[in-house]
Amino acid sequence: MDASVELLKHLLASVVNVHTEIPQAHPSSAILGQERMGTGTVVDPAGLVLTANYVVMGSESIQVSFAAGRKARAELVAQDFDVGLALLRVKRQGLTAADPGSSEPLDRGHEVFAISSSGPQERRVANGVVTYLGEFEAYWEYLLERGIVTNFPNPGYAGGPLFTPNGRMVGLVSLNLSEIGRSLLAIPMECYLANADEFLRYGRVVSRKKRAWLGVFAHPLDEGVIIAGVVPNGPGARSGLKEGDLILSLDAEEVPTRRDLYLSLWRHAPGDRVRLEVMRENETKTVDVSGGDRAEFFKQL
């Protein structure tokens, strides 16, 4: 790794451990648990910390631990449920902050490194190269226009920074990819930088059209998209969608891929009626779903 020791020491000071507690009644607790550990990055010396949204979603308490041993309570400032970012604030001034910058100059083969917390005062570093830059889709109704994938795994908890050798923070580490965890996905920093003002003013991105949400876990097959699970009490579950349903069409339009399903669904807003045709036990069924609002469903209690 080309980063100097002094630069690495400076960057380590900007990385924090995030510990959250989530009430049992919150709908995310059954999926993600009631106690979560994550990583965060100070992006403003006045106390702003960026992390992964699923780390803090539904939290009733958030504690941030600095590498030097200090601890502080944090408040949730903003959430982006579409991209997966969350912004926290701690009542501290003069913090060591990372230097967020666009990932646009990145290309495949460029060197990068990640810093993550593995405990309140423990930090780990991993490095390698970028192996993929482009569209990334996932089973929880998620599509990132430009994801960053590396050839090394996240060395600790999710939500930490991805840096170039000169110390520019170009991404936020979201999760490890594949069962053996030999690569990671990072969300480009421009997803935060382009919306930072709205985060602080409104607590969310108001300039982006709200997307209808089904509350399903979708997996692609050669013959289409199958529902591998449903969010309990989510819009899909309430409307009768079931695990094992093969989605044939949405509003009479074929959706042969998961990407097609998402893009067709997101033409609708929360509250719109969405008509799905599914194959269940060798029979074709029609299910009408009132599109949900993911942010409203998973809001803090």
Buried (B, 14 or more C-beta within 10 A) or exposed (E): EEBEEEBBEBBBBBBBBBBBBBBEEBBBBEBBEBEBBBBBBBBBEEBBBBBBBBBBBBBEEBBBBBBEEEBBEBEBBBBBBBBBBBBBBBEBEEBBBBBBBEBEEBEEEBBBBBBBBBEBBEBBBBBBEBEBBEEBBBBBBBBBEBBBBBBBBBBBBBBBBBBBBEBBBBBBBBBBBEEEEEBBBBBBBBBBBEBBEBBBEEBBBEEEEBBBBBBBBBEBEEEBBBBEBBBEEBBBBBBBBBEEBBBBBBBEEBBBBBBBBBEBBBBBEBEEEBEBBBBBEEEEBEBEBBBBBBBEBBBEE
